[in-house]
């Protein structure tokens, strides 16, 4: 199984064969509360690392979701339109947002592993 990496903006990313699956972390969905709407990027969109490319709205707030790596959006999780609650129920599996194809084999090198992300989250309390 591909290793999961994390950003300081609370996205998770798994790279598998040049395609990265991206969503928000359990910490992020807990902070947001009940998710009621998701605005996903268009397939084929070229993105740069750090670019805001999606929006997640909850009963508490709306937040941008950022591209953790550069590349092209090759898939979006259309099921979230009808069931945005999947983000709360399974943020790191069924609640994924989009997939980005990248040609940069080192795209995840600057991101945190699970231990580093957990330590980062502990500093936010």
HELIX and SHEET records of a PDB file:
HELIX    1   1 UNK A   26  UNK A   32  1                                   7    
HELIX    2   2 UNK A   79  UNK A   82  1                                   4    
HELIX    3   3 UNK A   86  UNK A   89  1                                   4    
HELIX    4   4 UNK A  114  UNK A  124  1                                  11    
SHEET    1   A 6 UNK A   4  UNK A   6  0                                        
SHEET    2   A 6 UNK A  11  UNK A  16 -1                                        
SHEET    3   A 6 UNK A  19  UNK A  24 -1                                        
SHEET    4   A 6 UNK A  98  UNK A 101 -1                                        
SHEET    5   A 6 UNK A  71  UNK A  76 -1                                        
SHEET    6   A 6 UNK A  46  UNK A  47 -1                                        
SHEET    1   B 3 UNK A  35  UNK A  39  0                                        
SHEET    2   B 3 UNK A  52  UNK A  58 -1                                        
SHEET    3   B 3 UNK A  62  UNK A  66 -1                                        
END                                                                             
